[in-house]
Amino acid sequence: MTTAGQRLTVARDAAGAFMLDAAMLAGRFGWSPEELRDMMRRGLVSSRVERGEGDDRGRWRLSVRCGNRRWRAIVEPDGTVAHQRVDFIPLRKASARE
């Protein structure tokens, strides 16, 4: 977690995988950590990690999506989050079969 004035940092495990704090992520979505964990158990949370190329080499873009919400962050080589935001994405409607 971070306090006012501190920059958010993202830890990595021994294999290099990013580890996100459940309380931080749940807070970004407006949920409790328990609500987020429940959605994860139900398979409703997906994530994506993208490695920067060219001018963005060494940076990473992390995306976590659940329902119509997506948290995205740009992570610097030292693990600090340079930019983050939450988007609300319209859910796709099922197409009608004729």
Stockholm file with secondary structure:
# STOCKHOLM 1.0

chainA/1-98         MTTAGQRLTVARDAAGAFMLDAAMLAGRFGWSPEELRDMMRRGLVSSRVERGEGDDRGRWRLSVRCGNRRWRAIVEPDGTVAHQRVDFIPLRKASARE
#=GR chainA/1-98 SS CCCTTCCCBCEECTTSCEECCHHHHHHHHTCCHHHHHHHHHTTCEEEEEEECCGGGTTCEEEEEEETTEEEEEEECTTSBEEEEEEEECCCCCCCCCC
#=GC SS_cons        CCCTTCCCBCEECTTSCEECCHHHHHHHHTCCHHHHHHHHHTTCEEEEEEECCGGGTTCEEEEEEETTEEEEEEECTTSBEEEEEEEECCCCCCCCCC
//
